[in-house]
């Protein structure tokens, strides 16, 4: 659907609508929804000569040689500007004033020990490669050296990403980039909506309000109807939940953790440890259980937060609250042997 603001611009003659594609019909699907776009990163070392990676490699080599040459002259060496020019890679030219860079260009060190002065190395199009290198080095130093303050509110799924890769999560906080919803994420969201409606018909939530968008491990061969059939044949479909799709917030240290719990069931005797009022917090996962031990451990952080949140919200002792994942694609219930406690979650937040 076109934005009404854009249509107003068209009607007023500010924007021309010539060449616009016809709007899709009500039954049309996105032709790119199931398309797979692949790429190789980082680009291999044998990339074409004209590729960006090849240019950066030649630039880095040229800057390093210029820095070594300048250091040699500082120690009383006799390397000439012509010699440095001969050492420069193809497509990189050395400025004629290189023999006396400090006087002609203004020296000065740079990040990561880069001492080559600006203007020493220019490419065939006149770009200053030393300045470019300094920008890249400064960006790298900023990315790896700056501390990032956690937001006051953190979701349980964000805490999982923090546990998986702290540096990557910090980079996301510093430079948040929207993630395009995928067909798998939308399918996971629709399953959560369907599961909620299966247990209750009183929901007024929209698809966008439900969890499941982070189910990036969804089995690509499992469509929504297959997931529904698997769920209906599982142990959970015949049980009566205590609660479904509950939003709970709980403070841990200086951070408030947000949880959206899929379902809570009365615990069965074989898992209750003798407690009559024990419960199990269950999180639906539309994918398959990870086989990697480290990946499982990271994902279980989510259940630890849910368990703590439910215990505090209801007043039920923590030892009476169990937690489990139900992986629909593989029809597998996973119960962690041990989950993090409050102090361990706080330590994870503090880093």
Secondary structure, 3 states (H helix, E strand, C coil): CCCHHHHHHHHCCCCCCCCCCCCCCCCCCCCCCCCCCCCCCCCCCCCCCCCHHHHHHHHHHHHHHHHHHHHHHHCCCCCCHHHHHHHCCCCEEECHHHHHHHHHHHCCCCHHHCCCCCCCEEECCCCEHHHHHHHHHHHHHHHHHCCCCCCCEEEHHHHHHHHHCHHHHHHHHHCCCCCCCCHHHHHHHHHHHHHHHHHCCCCCCCHHHCCCCCCCCECCCCCHHHHHHHHHCCHHHHCCEEEEEEEEEEEECCEEEEEEEEEEEECCHHHHCCCCCCEEEEEEECECCCCCHHHHHHHHHHHHHHHHHHHHHHCCCHHHEEEEEEECCCCEEECCCCCCCHHHHHHHHHC
